[in-house]
């Protein structure tokens, strides 16, 4: 039986292409800067117009919706990994 690794599965995404991610964390004074700092490490040309802020109803959490032009699956995977490993980030979708 053949086993496919994650990397050998054909991607449904086409590169380069536009991709949206949502980053969720606690709505403290540093979360936005921290999350966008991580995004800028992978996408240095990120503009403020590519970022939408959505606070939760009770203002305890903040979701950042970021629209990016992604050049490769590896670039996107690197961003997801960096964001997911940071303690201020609750989840990334």
N, C-alpha and C positions, 0 to 999 in steps of 0.2 A: 504494500500500500504506500502510495506517495503522500508525503506530508508537505504542505505548503507553508512556508514561513510568512510572516506579515509582509516582509519586503518583496516577496515574489507574487503577491496578489496584485492583479491589475488595479490601478487607481481609477476611480470614477471622476476624478478631478482632472482638469487640464491646466497645464502651466505654460507660461505665466497666466495668472488669472486673479480675479478679485475674490476675496474670501472674508467673511465676517466671523469674529470670535466674540464671545461674551466672557468677561472676567468678573468674578464676584468676590467681594471681601467686605470686611466691616467698614462702616462709614466713619473712619477716623481721619485725622488731618493728614496722614502720610500715605494712605492706601492708593489714591489716584497717582501720586508722583512715583511711588514704588512700582506699581503695575506698569505705568507708561515707560518708566526707565528700563524695565525688562524688555518691553516691546521694542523700544528704540535700539537696544543692543542688537536685535535681529533685523529691524527695519528702521535704519537711521533717518530716513526721509519722511517719517510719520508726521502728519500735520494735525493740528487741533481740530480741523474740520472733519477728520476721519474718526473722531471720537465722540460718542454720545454717552451722557451720564444719565443713569436711571436709579434714583434712590428708592428704597423700599418704602412701603406705606408708613411704617413706624420710624423711618430714618436711621435704622440701625445698620443697614447694609447698603452697599453701593454696587451697582452693576455697570461696567464699562463695556460698551459695544464698540468694537474697533473694526473698521473696514480697511483691509490691507490688499496690496497687490503682491501676490506670492509668486516667487520664481521657481520654486521646487518643493517637492514633498519633504525633502530634508530640512529646508528652511522652516517650513511649518512645524515639523516634528520637533525641531530644536526650540522653537518658541513655546510650544505646548509643554515640553519637558521643563524648561526654565521656569515658566509660570507655575506649573503644578508642584514644583519642588519648593517654592517660596512659602514660608509660613503665613504670610499675610493674605495669600490667595486661598479662598475657600474652595472654589472650583472654576474650571474653564470648560466652556462648551463652544 
